[in-house]
Amino acid sequence: MNQKSSSEVVRPAPVAKPSFDPVPKSFRRLGFYYCLVSSLCYTLSFVLVRFLTEGANPDWIFCVKESVPVLISFPIILTMTVRGKYAWPSLRAVVLVLIAGFFNDFIGGRFRIWTFAVLGLVLSNPLIQISTILVSLLLGAFFLRERISIKKWIATVVFIIAVILISASRTGMQSLLKDSFLSRNIGWGISLALLTGVGYALFYVIMRNVAGKKSENEPAPIPVTLPMFLVCGIGTLTGGGFFVADESVHAFFTQPATCWIYGLSAGVAEMAAFILLNIGLRYASASKVSMIAVSQLIFLTFLGRFVFHEPTNLLVWIGVALTCVGIFLTADLD
């Protein structure tokens, strides 16, 4: 009888590794849902701010609006730190959050209010959205190695077409384009809008780098109250400082009661939006977050039509429909 040599090694057959999606669909959609609700809250804040731009100093509006998240987050951070339950991140993360806050509040938020005052709400937001999407897409691919898929390019094109349609149909774009670029502050307003988009895009990219999660069960890299305090703190200090330098400390506190009501209400809406946005950035790429923010155009259109009775036409609703298609395409991106 032939027997195998005892020295012969019997190797087990290789076992095929199970194929699975390292980033499941449920994980990708978490960021989508958080950012979509955040976009609605930001829309409410923008509408309240728009009411104030004709009657209050933009720096005062900005300071009051940003002070609400600061005043609420500071005692939470202080109490949790004293009790030894606050998870402070590394110094590098804190510095990056401060840099992101500068771009978000000093450039993005402050320039947005100036843009509202020059161009108005409806024209400002489309220009800002286009700038934010394109810059986020490029910076995310370059610094974060975010993949730019064909589906992402299609969604980007759909959003840009939708933005142009809504803007052109509601703001008299034809007469605007006939004006000289530097006449009647139009060029200044467009430049502010584009710079605002750059500021927001840099914020998305930096915060995604600091707070991004690679798996659903991974702990949050930074607590959401810290960026809210640091970022909004920058807005509060810069806005208040510029206003006091132009006016006075006394003038800051003697604004009409209506301004205080609108300003503080906008701050509450922005605080909710900021919390949801920062949670969303843990799950979604910077470019995806910037795309979801375009849903503000949907909310603004419905608010304008059914609350403020603003006129609409077929182009507006085609743009809204395209925006909905783009939002659907972004749900499972990344």
Buried (B, 14 or more C-beta within 10 A) or exposed (E): EEEEEEEEEEEEEEEEEEEEEEEEEEBBBBBBBBBBBBBBBBBBBBBBBBBBBEEBBBBBBBBBBBBBBBBBBBEBBEEBEEEEEBEEBEEEBBEBBBBBBBBBBBBBBBBBBBBBBBBBBBBBBBBBBBBBBBBBBBBBBEBBEBEEEEEBEEBBEBBBBBBBBBBBBBBEBEEBEEEEEEEEEBBBBBBBBBBBBBBBBBBBBBBBBBBBBEEEEEEEBBBBBBBBBBBBBBBBBBBBEBBBEEBEEEEBEEBEEEBEEBBBBBBBBBBBBBBBBBBBBBBBBBBBBBBBBBBBBBBBBEBBBEEEEBEBEEBBBBBBEBBBBBBEBBBEBB
